[in-house]
Amino acid sequence: MIISINKGGLSNRIKALVSCLRYSDEKNIQCGVIWKVLNNYNKEVHLLNCQYNKLFDIKKVSEISADLEDILHYDTLYYSHCLMIFDKDNIPYNFNTFNSNCNIKFSYNDNFFRRNIDYMYNSIPRNVIENYLPYFKRLKLIDELEQKVNDFSMGLFNDNTVSVHIRSWNRNGESGRRDFLFNIKKFENEIEKRICDFVEKGIDDFKFFLATDSQDVKDYFTNQYINKGRIIVYPRNTRLDTSRDFPEGIQEDLIELFLLGKNKSLIGSHFSSYSEVAWWLAECPEDVVIL
C-alpha cells in the first residue's frame, strides 16, 4: 500500500492524494490516506479541522485510522506537497524554474534533478498533463457537497465565466507571503482587461466567479468594486477568515475549489496550491493568468 500522509492545507493534501492514486495504479497496489485533523494553533502552524470522510468519497482509497508507528510495515508513506515525479514522464532535469517571489521558498521533493512540475502550469509537457488528469478527475466529493457544486454552477456558469482566485495570505503564519505576494490591484486590472475584451467582442453574458481566503477581498468586489454586478460568489454560511477552524468552513472551501474548476479561464494567485489544484480540476486550460 501507498499512503498519503501530507499534513498541509487542503490543496496540498489533494496533490499528495492524487500522487498516491497514480502511484497505486502504476505499481498495482492499494492506496490509503491518513487525514490528520488539525484544530489547535498551539500545536500546529495552521489548521485543517475537518475529517476526510466529510469531504471526499473516492473509490479505491482506504482511510486509515492508525498511529504512524502502527503502519511502518506498509510499502510507502508519501508526505510531500509536490506532485509525484515518475521516470516515465521523461521530465528534463532542472525543469522547474518556479520562483516564490517571497521569503518563503518552494521546497522540492526532487531536489537533485528539480523535475517537479508544481506551479509550472502551461509549461508542463502535455504527456505529463495527460498522465495526471485521470487522477484529478477521480476526486469525488461526498454527495452533499457535489450537489451544492452542481446546484450553484448550473444556470450561472457558461463558456464566458472566468474563475478568479485571490489569495490574501491572511492566516496565521502567512505574513511572509502576504507582504510580498498580495496585490489586489493586479486582480482588479486583469478583470478590467477581460471586461474590455468581452465588450469589444460584443459579448454581454459574462461573469467572474470569485473565491478568496479574505472576507475583506470578498466584500470589496461584491460591494464596492465598480463592476460588482459581474462578480459571482458562493453564498457561504461560514466566514472566510476562520474557515479552517470548523468542518463546515473547510467544506465550503472545497466547494469553492471545485467551482473554480468548472470554468475554462482562470485568474489565480502566485504560489497558491489552491489556484494550482483549481487549474487541474478545470483540466488544465490554456487560458490561465497567475498574479
C-alpha positions in Angstrom: 0.0 0.0 0.0 1.0 3.6 -0.6 -0.4 6.1 2.0 -0.9 9.8 1.5 0.1 11.4 4.8 0.6 15.0 4.0 -0.4 17.4 6.8 -0.6 20.6 4.8 -3.6 22.6 3.7 -6.5 21.3 1.7 -4.9 21.6 -1.8 -1.5 20.3 -0.7 -3.3 17.2 0.7 -5.2 16.8 -2.6 -1.9 16.9 -4.6 -0.4 14.2 -2.3 -3.5 12.1 -2.6 -3.6 12.4 -6.4 0.0 11.4 -6.5 -0.7 8.3 -4.5 -3.7 7.4 -6.6 -1.4 7.4 -9.7 1.4 5.5 -7.9 -1.1 2.8 -6.8 -2.1 2.2 -10.4 1.5 2.3 -11.7 2.6 -0.3 -9.1 -0.7 -2.2 -8.9 -1.0 -1.7 -5.1 -3.6 -0.3 -2.8 -3.9 3.4 -2.0 -4.6 4.8 1.5 -4.8 8.1 3.3 -4.2 9.3 6.8 -6.0 12.6 7.0 -4.9 14.3 10.2 -7.3 16.8 11.7 -5.5 20.0 12.9 -7.5 22.1 15.3 -5.1 23.8 17.6 -2.8 26.7 16.8 -0.8 25.9 19.9 0.3 22.6 18.4 0.2 23.3 14.6 1.3 26.1 12.3 -2.0 26.0 10.5 -5.4 24.5 11.0 -7.5 22.0 8.9 -10.3 21.0 11.2 -12.3 18.5 9.1 -12.3 14.8 8.7 -11.6 13.2 5.3 -15.0 11.4 5.2 -16.8 14.7 5.5 -15.1 15.9 2.2 -14.3 13.0 -0.2 -15.9 9.8 -1.4 -13.1 8.3 -3.5 -13.3 4.7 -4.5 -10.1 2.6 -4.1 -8.8 4.9 -1.3 -8.8 3.4 2.2 -8.9 5.9 5.1 -6.5 4.6 7.7 -7.0 5.4 11.4 -3.7 4.5 12.9 -0.7 5.9 14.6 2.4 6.2 12.4 4.3 3.5 14.4 1.5 1.1 13.5 1.8 1.5 9.7 5.6 1.4 9.1 5.3 -2.1 7.6 3.4 -0.6 4.6 5.4 -0.1 1.4 5.4 3.7 1.1 4.4 6.8 3.0 4.0 9.9 0.9 4.4 13.2 2.9 5.2 15.6 0.1 3.1 18.5 -1.0 4.5 18.1 -4.5 3.0 16.0 -7.3 5.0 12.8 -7.6 7.6 12.6 -10.3 7.6 9.4 -12.4 10.6 8.4 -14.7 8.1 7.5 -17.5 7.1 11.2 -17.7 10.5 12.0 -19.1 10.7 15.4 -17.4 14.1 17.0 -18.2 16.5 17.8 -15.4 16.1 21.4 -14.0 12.6 21.6 -15.5 11.2 23.5 -12.5 12.1 27.2 -12.7 9.4 28.4 -10.3 10.4 31.4 -8.0 8.3 32.0 -5.0 9.0 35.8 -5.1 8.9 35.9 -1.3 11.0 34.9 1.7 9.2 31.5 1.9 10.9 29.3 -0.7 9.2 26.5 -2.6 10.6 23.2 -1.4 11.2 20.4 -4.0 10.9 16.7 -3.3 13.1 16.1 -6.4 16.0 18.2 -5.0 18.8 16.8 -7.1 17.1 16.8 -10.5 14.5 19.6 -10.0 12.0 17.8 -12.2 9.0 18.9 -10.2 6.0 20.2 -12.2 4.4 22.2 -9.4 3.3 25.7 -10.3 4.6 25.3 -13.9 1.1 25.4 -15.5 1.2 25.6 -19.3 4.9 24.8 -19.3 4.2 21.2 -18.2 4.6 18.7 -21.1 1.3 17.6 -22.5 2.1 13.9 -21.9 2.6 14.6 -18.2 -0.7 16.5 -18.0 -2.5 13.6 -19.7 -0.9 11.2 -17.2 -2.2 13.1 -14.2 -5.6 14.3 -15.4 -7.4 11.0 -14.8 -6.5 11.1 -11.2 -7.8 14.6 -10.6 -11.0 13.5 -12.3 -11.2 10.6 -9.9 -11.6 13.0 -7.0 -15.2 12.8 -5.9 -16.9 14.9 -3.3 -19.4 13.4 -0.9 -22.9 13.6 -2.3 -23.9 16.6 -0.2 -21.0 18.7 -1.4 -21.3 17.5 -5.0 -24.9 18.5 -5.1 -24.1 22.0 -3.8 -21.4 22.5 -6.5 -23.8 21.4 -9.3 -26.8 23.4 -8.0 -24.8 26.6 -7.8 -23.0 26.3 -11.1 -26.0 25.2 -13.1 -27.5 28.2 -14.9 -24.9 30.6 -13.6 -21.8 29.4 -15.3 -21.3 29.4 -19.1 -18.5 29.5 -21.6 -17.8 33.1 -20.7 -17.5 32.6 -17.0 -14.0 33.4 -15.6 -12.8 31.8 -12.4 -10.8 34.1 -10.1 -8.9 33.0 -7.0 -7.4 35.8 -4.9 -5.2 34.5 -2.1 -4.5 37.2 0.5 -2.4 35.1 2.8 -4.2 36.4 5.9 -4.0 33.4 8.1 -1.7 32.6 11.0 2.0 32.4 10.0 1.4 33.7 6.4 2.7 37.2 6.7 5.9 36.2 5.0 3.9 35.6 1.8 1.3 38.4 2.2 3.9 41.2 2.4 5.3 40.1 -1.0 2.5 38.5 -2.9 -0.8 40.1 -2.1 -1.8 42.9 -4.5 -5.5 43.3 -5.1 -4.9 45.9 -7.8 -3.3 43.3 -10.1 -6.5 41.3 -10.0 -8.7 44.3 -10.5 -6.6 45.3 -13.5 -6.8 41.8 -15.0 -10.6 41.7 -14.6 -11.0 45.1 -16.2 -8.8 44.0 -19.1 -11.0 41.0 -19.6 -14.2 43.0 -19.4 -12.9 45.3 -22.2 -12.1 42.2 -24.3 -15.6 40.8 -23.8 -17.2 44.2 -24.7 -15.1 44.6 -27.8 -16.2 41.2 -29.0 -19.8 42.1 -28.4 -20.2 39.5 -25.6 -22.5 40.6 -22.7 -23.3 37.3 -20.8 -20.0 37.1 -18.9 -19.3 36.8 -15.2 -16.4 36.3 -12.9 -16.7 33.7 -10.2 -14.6 34.8 -7.2 -13.1 32.7 -4.5 -10.8 34.1 -1.8 -9.5 33.4 1.7 -10.3 37.0 2.7 -13.7 38.4 3.8 -12.3 41.9 3.1 -11.5 41.0 -0.5 -14.9 39.4 -1.0 -16.7 42.4 0.5 -14.7 44.8 -1.7 -15.5 43.0 -5.0 -19.2 42.4 -4.1 -20.0 45.8 -2.5 -17.5 48.5 -3.7 -16.0 47.4 -7.0 -17.3 49.4 -9.9 -18.2 46.2 -11.8 -19.6 44.4 -8.8 -22.6 43.2 -10.9 -20.2 41.0 -12.9 -18.9 39.2 -9.8 -20.4 35.9 -8.6 -19.6 34.4 -5.2 -20.8 31.3 -3.5 -23.3 32.0 -0.7 -21.2 30.7 2.2 -22.6 30.2 5.7 -19.1 30.4 7.3 -16.7 33.4 7.4 -13.7 33.1 5.2 -11.2 34.4 7.7 -11.8 31.5 10.0 -12.9 28.8 7.6 -10.2 26.4 8.5 -11.3 26.4 12.1 -14.5 24.4 11.5 -15.6 21.4 9.4 -18.3 23.5 7.7 -15.8 26.1 6.7 -13.4 23.5 5.1 -16.4 22.0 3.3 -17.2 25.4 1.8 -13.6 26.0 0.9 -13.7 22.7 -1.0 -17.0 23.6 -2.7 -15.4 26.8 -4.0 -12.3 25.0 -5.1 -14.4 22.7 -7.3 -16.5 25.6 -8.6 -13.2 27.3 -9.7 -12.5 24.1 -11.6 -15.8 24.3 -13.5 -14.6 27.1 -15.9 -12.0 27.2 -18.7 -10.5 30.5 -17.8 -8.6 31.1 -14.6 -7.0 34.1 -12.9 -5.1 32.7 -10.0 -2.6 33.6 -7.2 1.1 33.1 -7.3 2.5 30.3 -5.1 -1.0 29.1 -4.2 -1.7 25.4 -4.5 -5.4 26.2 -4.3 -5.2 28.1 -7.6 -3.0 25.2 -8.9 -5.5 22.5 -8.0 -8.3 24.5 -9.5 -6.4 24.6 -12.8 -6.0 20.8 -12.7 -9.7 20.3 -11.8 -10.6 22.5 -14.8 -8.5 20.1 -17.0 -5.5 22.5 -17.3 -7.0 25.2 -19.6 -4.5 27.3 -21.6 -6.3 30.5 -20.5 -4.6 30.9 -17.1 -3.1 34.0 -15.7 -1.2 33.8 -12.4 -0.7 37.1 -10.5 
